[in-house]
């Protein structure tokens, strides 16, 4: 199941599930392509290892010579242990894909798997609640005596059973069914619009994350090489902090999706309690779910900021601030477009 689109399952009518699953699979394939792209681009860091070894070797020469001559000029004993630093960094550069990237990815992989398992648990509960809700909604329509509103076979059979003497009732049923389908179509258009924005937001964050990781991985040996020189020692720790912080975007997005899934599961439980009442008739509205789609669109762009709270790193913070402003603007535009479309279409329908 995809990490993002699975959250929208409860807002889909049963006859639309086929199209929705196709959309989910398309976005899931794009996320998988990004994951494969990262793995395929990792070997390219080997092209930088030769350059990094030259820079690190020259830096090690200056590093060791400066400290040895400093100790000799002061007639002090030479402390050998600090002189091992450039050689340790050199070993990391020589075996960068294995020692550095391999170790970090191996340590962080259980975190990704753990958060994804949390997401899968929540989405499985949500799908079970949705199945029960669909059954209870159909039962409520049957109790109301209007199963023909939601079931095409029942509608066709009822039309066949009526004769010419039932013309007024036929026209009334046709008009009510038409109005029901128009409202359902309008809700579907608005929902699909926000579903697209929701998946696009998640894909945008994943694409930027993959790009940042690829750049850090390919140019990582150069960063390690410069960290040998005096005045650039912090480059090593900054590189590690930024790589881990950006790597955490994926598990944080899974946790955010799990929270949304849990909230919507609780909402479905409330709907199930209401549908259990024989006197309750559902109205078919999914406005609350659209609100959570908007929250999800804005929330996905706060992931870089949350990652910065876990691992303090410079550089990505400015990006997170810019993304948060963009997300706020996107949310405002999305809400404005939805309100404009709703007012326009609603006015046209009422005007008729």
C-alpha positions as CSV (number, residue, x, y, z in Angstrom):
1,X,0.0,0.0,0.0
2,X,1.3,3.5,-0.8
3,X,2.5,5.7,2.0
4,X,0.1,8.5,1.1
5,X,-2.9,7.6,-1.0
6,X,-4.0,4.9,1.4
7,X,-5.3,7.7,3.7
8,X,-8.0,8.7,1.3
9,X,-9.7,5.3,1.1
10,X,-12.6,6.2,3.3
11,X,-13.8,9.1,1.1
12,X,-14.3,6.9,-2.0
13,X,-17.7,5.5,-2.9
14,X,-17.7,1.8,-3.7
15,X,-18.2,2.2,-7.5
16,X,-15.2,4.6,-7.6
17,X,-12.8,2.2,-5.9
18,X,-11.4,0.8,-9.1
19,X,-10.3,4.2,-10.5
20,X,-8.9,5.2,-7.0
21,X,-6.8,2.1,-6.8
22,X,-5.3,2.8,-10.2
23,X,-4.4,6.3,-9.1
24,X,-2.9,4.9,-5.9
25,X,-0.8,2.5,-7.9
26,X,0.4,5.2,-10.2
27,X,1.7,7.3,-7.3
28,X,3.1,4.3,-5.6
29,X,5.1,3.5,-8.7
30,X,6.5,7.0,-8.7
31,X,7.7,6.6,-5.1
32,X,9.3,3.3,-5.9
33,X,11.1,4.9,-8.9
34,X,12.6,7.5,-6.6
35,X,13.7,4.8,-4.2
36,X,15.3,2.8,-7.1
37,X,16.9,6.0,-8.4
38,X,18.7,6.6,-5.1
39,X,20.1,3.1,-5.1
40,X,21.2,3.4,-8.7
41,X,22.9,6.8,-8.2
42,X,24.9,5.7,-5.1
43,X,27.8,4.1,-7.1
44,X,28.4,7.5,-8.7
45,X,30.1,8.6,-5.5
46,X,33.0,6.4,-6.5
47,X,33.8,8.9,-9.2
48,X,34.6,11.5,-6.5
49,X,36.7,9.2,-4.3
50,X,39.8,9.7,-6.4
51,X,39.5,13.5,-6.2
52,X,38.7,13.3,-2.5
53,X,41.7,11.1,-1.8
54,X,44.0,13.7,-3.4
55,X,42.4,16.6,-1.4
56,X,42.5,14.5,1.8
57,X,46.1,13.5,1.3
58,X,47.3,17.1,0.8
59,X,45.2,18.1,3.8
60,X,46.7,15.3,5.9
61,X,50.2,16.5,4.9
62,X,49.5,20.0,6.1
63,X,47.7,18.8,9.2
64,X,50.5,16.5,10.4
65,X,53.3,18.9,9.4
66,X,51.8,21.8,11.2
67,X,51.3,20.0,14.4
68,X,54.7,18.3,14.3
69,X,56.6,21.5,13.7
70,X,54.5,23.3,16.3
71,X,55.5,20.6,18.9
72,X,59.2,20.8,17.9
73,X,59.3,24.6,18.0
74,X,57.9,24.5,21.6
75,X,60.2,21.6,22.6
76,X,57.1,19.5,23.5
77,X,56.5,15.8,23.0
78,X,54.5,15.0,19.9
79,X,51.0,13.8,20.6
80,X,50.4,11.0,18.1
81,X,46.7,10.3,18.7
82,X,45.3,13.6,17.2
83,X,47.5,13.0,14.2
84,X,45.4,9.8,13.4
85,X,42.3,11.9,12.5
86,X,43.2,12.6,8.8
87,X,44.1,8.9,8.4
88,X,40.8,7.8,9.8
89,X,39.0,10.2,7.5
90,X,41.0,8.9,4.6
91,X,39.9,5.3,5.3
92,X,36.3,6.5,5.3
93,X,36.8,8.2,1.9
94,X,38.4,5.1,0.4
95,X,35.5,2.9,1.5
96,X,32.9,5.6,1.5
97,X,29.9,3.6,0.0
98,X,30.5,0.8,2.5
99,X,31.8,2.3,5.7
100,X,29.8,5.7,5.6
101,X,26.7,5.2,3.5
102,X,26.3,1.6,4.2
103,X,26.6,2.1,8.0
104,X,24.2,5.0,8.1
105,X,21.6,3.4,5.9
106,X,21.8,0.1,7.9
107,X,21.2,2.0,11.1
108,X,18.4,4.1,9.8
109,X,16.6,1.3,7.9
110,X,15.0,-0.2,11.0
111,X,13.5,3.2,11.8
112,X,12.0,3.4,8.3
113,X,10.6,-0.1,8.6
114,X,9.2,0.5,12.1
115,X,7.3,3.7,11.1
116,X,6.0,2.1,7.9
117,X,4.6,-0.9,10.0
118,X,2.8,1.6,12.2
119,X,1.3,3.2,9.0
120,X,0.2,-0.2,7.6
121,X,-1.5,-1.1,10.9
122,X,-3.5,2.1,11.0
123,X,-4.6,1.8,7.3
124,X,-5.7,-1.8,7.8
125,X,-8.0,-0.8,10.6
126,X,-9.2,2.1,8.5
127,X,-10.1,-0.2,5.6
128,X,-12.0,-2.5,7.9
129,X,-14.0,0.4,9.3
130,X,-14.7,1.6,5.8
131,X,-16.1,-1.8,4.7
132,X,-18.5,-1.8,7.7
133,X,-19.5,1.8,6.9
134,X,-20.4,0.9,3.3
135,X,-22.5,-2.0,4.4
136,X,-24.4,0.1,7.0
137,X,-24.9,3.0,4.6
138,X,-26.5,0.6,2.1
139,X,-28.6,-0.9,4.8
140,X,-29.7,2.6,5.8
141,X,-30.9,3.4,2.3
142,X,-32.8,0.1,2.2
143,X,-34.5,1.1,5.5
144,X,-35.4,4.4,4.0
145,X,-36.8,2.6,1.0
146,X,-34.4,4.3,-1.4
147,X,-31.9,1.6,-2.3
148,X,-32.4,2.6,-5.9
149,X,-30.4,5.8,-5.2
150,X,-27.2,3.9,-4.7
151,X,-27.8,0.6,-6.5
152,X,-28.1,0.8,-10.3
153,X,-29.6,-2.7,-10.6
154,X,-32.4,-1.9,-8.0
155,X,-33.1,1.3,-9.9
156,X,-33.4,-0.4,-13.3
157,X,-35.6,-3.1,-11.9
158,X,-37.9,-0.6,-10.2
159,X,-38.3,1.3,-13.4
160,X,-39.2,-1.9,-15.3
161,X,-41.8,-2.8,-12.7
162,X,-43.6,0.5,-13.1
163,X,-46.2,1.0,-15.8
164,X,-47.5,4.0,-17.7
165,X,-49.9,4.7,-14.8
166,X,-46.9,5.5,-12.6
167,X,-45.5,8.2,-14.9
168,X,-45.5,10.9,-12.1
169,X,-43.6,8.6,-9.7
170,X,-41.2,7.7,-12.5
171,X,-40.4,11.3,-13.2
172,X,-40.1,12.0,-9.5
173,X,-37.6,9.1,-9.0
174,X,-35.7,10.1,-12.1
175,X,-35.3,13.7,-10.9
176,X,-34.3,12.6,-7.4
177,X,-31.8,10.1,-8.8
178,X,-30.4,12.8,-11.2
179,X,-30.0,15.3,-8.4
180,X,-28.3,12.7,-6.2
181,X,-25.9,11.8,-9.1
182,X,-25.1,15.5,-9.7
183,X,-24.2,16.0,-6.1
184,X,-22.2,12.8,-6.0
185,X,-20.4,13.9,-9.2
186,X,-19.6,17.3,-7.7
187,X,-18.2,15.8,-4.5
188,X,-16.1,13.4,-6.5
189,X,-14.6,16.3,-8.6
190,X,-13.7,18.3,-5.5
191,X,-12.4,15.2,-3.8
192,X,-10.3,14.1,-6.8
193,X,-8.8,17.6,-7.0
194,X,-7.6,17.5,-3.4
195,X,-6.5,13.9,-3.7
196,X,-4.3,15.0,-6.6
197,X,-2.9,17.9,-4.5
198,X,-2.4,15.5,-1.6
199,X,-0.4,13.0,-3.6
200,X,1.5,15.7,-5.4
201,X,2.6,17.2,-2.0
202,X,3.9,13.8,-0.8
203,X,5.6,13.2,-4.1
204,X,7.2,16.6,-4.0
205,X,8.7,16.0,-0.6
206,X,9.9,12.6,-1.6
207,X,11.5,13.9,-4.8
208,X,13.3,16.7,-2.9
209,X,14.5,14.2,-0.3
210,X,15.8,11.9,-2.9
211,X,17.6,14.7,-4.7
212,X,19.2,15.9,-1.5
213,X,20.4,12.4,-0.5
214,X,21.9,11.8,-3.9
215,X,23.8,15.1,-3.8
216,X,25.1,14.4,-0.3
217,X,26.0,10.9,-1.2
218,X,27.9,11.7,-4.5
219,X,29.7,14.8,-3.0
220,X,30.1,13.2,0.4
221,X,33.8,12.2,-0.2
222,X,34.6,15.8,-1.1
223,X,33.0,17.0,2.2
224,X,35.0,14.4,4.1
225,X,38.2,15.5,2.4
226,X,37.7,19.2,3.2
227,X,37.1,18.3,6.8
228,X,40.7,17.3,7.1
229,X,41.8,21.0,6.7
230,X,41.9,23.3,9.7
231,X,38.9,25.6,9.8
232,X,36.8,23.0,8.0
233,X,36.5,20.4,10.8
234,X,32.8,21.1,11.3
235,X,32.1,20.0,7.7
236,X,32.1,16.4,8.7
237,X,29.6,16.7,11.5
238,X,27.4,19.0,9.4
239,X,27.4,16.5,6.5
240,X,26.4,13.7,8.9
241,X,23.7,15.8,10.5
242,X,22.2,16.9,7.2
243,X,22.2,13.4,5.7
244,X,20.5,11.8,8.8
245,X,18.0,14.7,9.0
246,X,17.0,14.4,5.4
247,X,16.9,10.6,5.6
248,X,14.4,11.0,8.5
249,X,11.9,12.8,6.2
250,X,10.5,9.4,5.1
251,X,9.8,7.9,8.5
252,X,8.4,11.2,9.7
253,X,6.0,11.3,6.7
254,X,4.9,7.8,7.6
255,X,4.2,8.9,11.2
256,X,2.3,11.9,9.9
257,X,0.3,9.6,7.6
258,X,-0.4,7.2,10.4
259,X,-1.7,10.1,12.6
260,X,-4.1,11.1,9.8
261,X,-5.2,7.5,9.3
262,X,-5.8,7.1,13.0
263,X,-7.9,10.3,13.1
264,X,-10.0,9.2,10.2
265,X,-10.4,5.8,11.7
266,X,-11.8,7.5,14.8
267,X,-14.1,9.5,12.5
268,X,-15.3,6.3,10.9
269,X,-16.0,4.7,14.2
270,X,-18.2,7.7,15.0
271,X,-20.0,7.3,11.7
272,X,-20.5,3.6,12.4
273,X,-22.1,4.4,15.8
274,X,-24.5,6.9,14.0
275,X,-25.3,4.4,11.3
276,X,-26.1,1.8,13.9
277,X,-29.1,3.9,14.9
278,X,-32.2,2.8,12.8
279,X,-33.5,6.3,12.6
280,X,-30.2,7.8,11.2
281,X,-30.1,8.5,7.5
282,X,-26.7,9.4,5.9
283,X,-26.4,12.5,3.8
284,X,-23.4,11.3,1.7
285,X,-21.3,14.3,2.5
286,X,-17.5,14.0,2.7
287,X,-16.6,17.6,3.6
288,X,-14.8,16.6,6.7
289,X,-12.5,14.3,4.8
290,X,-11.7,17.1,2.3
291,X,-10.7,19.2,5.3
292,X,-8.2,16.6,6.4
293,X,-6.9,16.4,2.8
294,X,-6.1,20.1,3.1
295,X,-4.5,19.5,6.5
296,X,-2.4,16.7,4.9
297,X,-1.3,18.9,2.0
298,X,0.0,21.6,4.4
299,X,1.3,19.1,6.9
300,X,3.6,17.3,4.4
301,X,5.6,20.4,3.8
302,X,6.3,20.8,7.6
303,X,8.2,17.5,7.5
304,X,11.7,19.2,7.0
305,X,11.0,21.4,10.0
306,X,10.1,18.4,12.2
307,X,13.3,16.6,11.0
308,X,15.3,19.6,12.1
309,X,13.9,19.2,15.6
310,X,15.2,15.7,15.8
311,X,18.7,16.2,14.2
312,X,20.0,19.8,14.4
313,X,21.5,20.6,11.0
314,X,22.1,23.9,9.1
315,X,21.3,24.6,5.5
316,X,18.0,22.7,5.3
317,X,16.3,25.0,7.8
318,X,16.0,27.8,5.3
319,X,14.5,25.4,2.8
320,X,12.0,24.2,5.5
321,X,11.0,27.8,6.2
322,X,10.4,28.5,2.5
323,X,8.5,25.3,2.1
324,X,6.2,26.1,5.0
325,X,5.4,29.5,3.5
326,X,4.7,27.8,0.1
327,X,2.5,25.2,1.8
328,X,0.5,27.9,3.6
329,X,0.0,29.7,0.2
330,X,-0.9,26.4,-1.5
331,X,-3.5,25.6,1.2
332,X,-5.0,29.1,0.8
333,X,-5.2,28.7,-2.9
334,X,-6.6,25.2,-2.7
335,X,-9.3,26.4,-0.2
336,X,-10.1,29.4,-2.4
337,X,-10.4,27.3,-5.6
338,X,-12.7,24.8,-3.8
339,X,-14.9,27.5,-2.4
340,X,-15.1,29.3,-5.7
341,X,-16.0,26.0,-7.6
342,X,-18.5,25.1,-4.9
343,X,-20.2,28.5,-5.0
344,X,-20.3,28.6,-8.8
345,X,-21.6,25.1,-9.3
346,X,-24.0,25.4,-6.3
347,X,-25.4,28.6,-7.6
348,X,-25.9,27.2,-11.1
349,X,-27.7,24.1,-9.6
350,X,-29.9,26.2,-7.3
351,X,-30.6,28.6,-10.2
352,X,-32.1,25.8,-12.2
